Amino acid sequence: MTSTPPHAETLTEAIQALGGTWDAERALTALFGAGYRSADVEAGEKRARQVLRDLADAGVVVR
């Protein structure tokens, strides 16, 4: 089994701790809080959406 990418780990922990509804903006805020900095907001939101899709595929979140 491969290791979980750091962004996915960060969001998994935040989602489990905070619950509620997650979107790209909230996910990006959580990633910023963990020290992730993207080149621009659009790139950061794109990365956050990808991580959320990956977590949904893994069964961590429900779409």
C-alpha angles and dihedrals in degrees: 000000000000123000119260114257113250094244091054091048091050093050094043090055092046093047092049092047098043105026120187131097119331129202133166093273094052091043091050090050090053091048091049088052089055092052102264113144122184128200089251140350094262092055091046093051090048090053091046091052090050092051090049090051090049091050090049090051088050092051096245093118133023120229 
